[in-house]
Amino acid sequence: MNEPLLKIERINVSYRDVQVLHEIDLEVYPSEIVTVIGPNGAGKSTLLSATMGFAVPNKGSVTFNGKKITGTPPEETVRLGMTIVPEGARVFTEMTVLDNLKMGSYIKSSRVHRKSSLEMVFNFFPRLHERIKQKGGTLSGGERQMLAIGRALMSRPSLLLLDEPSLGLAPLLVTKVFETIVEIAATGLTVLLVEQNVHFSLEISKRAYVLENGRIVKHGFSEELMNNDYIKKSYLAL
Amino acid sequence: MYTVFVQTIINGLLLGGVYAAYSAGFSLIFGVMGVVNLAHGELIMLGAFTSYWLFAYFNLDPYLSAPFAMILLFLFGYVVQKYIINRVIGQPHIMSYILTFGLHLMIANIAIKMWTQDFRSITTSYSGANAAIWGLNIPLARLVTFMVALLVTWVLWFFLMRTETGRAIRATAQDKEVARLMGVDIRNIYAITFGLGAAITGLSGSVMSPFVIISPEMGLEYTIIAFCVVVLGGMGYMPGALVGGLVLGVAQSLAATYLNAGVSVAITFIILFIMLVICPKGILGKGSVA
């Protein structure tokens, strides 16, 4: 196997005085979809925060593209080719759809590709093109999620982190969002997906990690995990 | 009777234009950073003094020295934000009050040491000039300031809406964490924003200099008015400063004509009080965020 695009080694992360993550090891290889599943409060979002650079691990290291990025702030991390669709989409509500997307290509290296990036995003989400002049705050939940994904793609990342993209969406839209993630990954993008919707995320991913109480309790190929008794019982309600 | 009324409204609008000119920067700084800049009036003072000294030594017309005031104040604001105010960003609001109040005291007192407490004024050929049209008096210098207020609001709006940096400023104002995810260095954006706010405030001080009294201690009263104007128009909403300024100017002018001059200041605070009770988001209902 070739070198991992993202390599997280034995990181501990604390929020205020509480240690949230313990000795996390995680690897993502180029062009993979990797998912991290686990219950609410297991530390999934914190893991992404620490990867992106919002939270600084007090131990361990994060390596991206062969470069140590432990403690690199997010505004630098995005320049290295990693970006995140934050939990709850967090579109700029007072800005138009177009301005939201343009913000996605704020960094100089992606600004030069802005036009073609916009075309690509509108190809994925024709709906956004129809709403181009509307303010972010007027969009529906599903459209906001599309906008947030589109905005992330605008930076032309090599690794896309997704934090609970299906959260709060109607079942039909959940399916649509997961289909889009597969389509996006098919273009060669590497995806690290954090989800509570275990069924769908195992289905679309190649490998998965199970995070409970801040520790990785299981990991392996998603297909195998889907048939694992523990996973079936705890997460898939089978 | 009719002429008096129209004259009162015109005076009010022109006064309001002056208010708007020097309040826009206050609104911008609050809207983007949530910092209530209690040293705002000192920026006006520094702008006015820039014009004063250039006039005193080089006989340079205040309107021609205005660009110098802008550049000087931009640099001043940028440095103050980058090296001083950025230290309290993200801390409770009270920290920025204490810090900017300290800046207010320091700047005013250093200015007194350097320039003494003397009241100064710039007397130009047009200082007292009025245009008389249909029996109405229009003070020219104030008219120019009014135009500057309109221009500043428009240019600022355009800058915020149409440029990369403007867009980044708006993004930072709305969600600074996500702005960072987009690759925005928010500390630099803060410094630019404060610089811009200081620049347009310095510009207003400069274009006001032909008709106001200039002294190192002039700042505080302007800070108070700017605060009222911005609360009236909606904190952080750019066109709000213009609307708030005009409303306040006209109200004060009407009070001065039909009640008495002493009441006009009281009117300011009565309007502010009512506004905060019934509509804290400002007249246009669009508080915060550019």
Interface residues (C-beta under 8 A of the other chain):
Chain A: M52 F54 P73 P74 E75 V78 R79 T83 I84 P86 R90 F92 T93 E94 M95 D99 K102 M103 G104 Y106 I107 R111 R151 S155
Chain B: E164 R167 A168 R170 A171 Q174 D175 E177 V178 A179 R180 L181 M182 G183 V184 D185 I186 V289
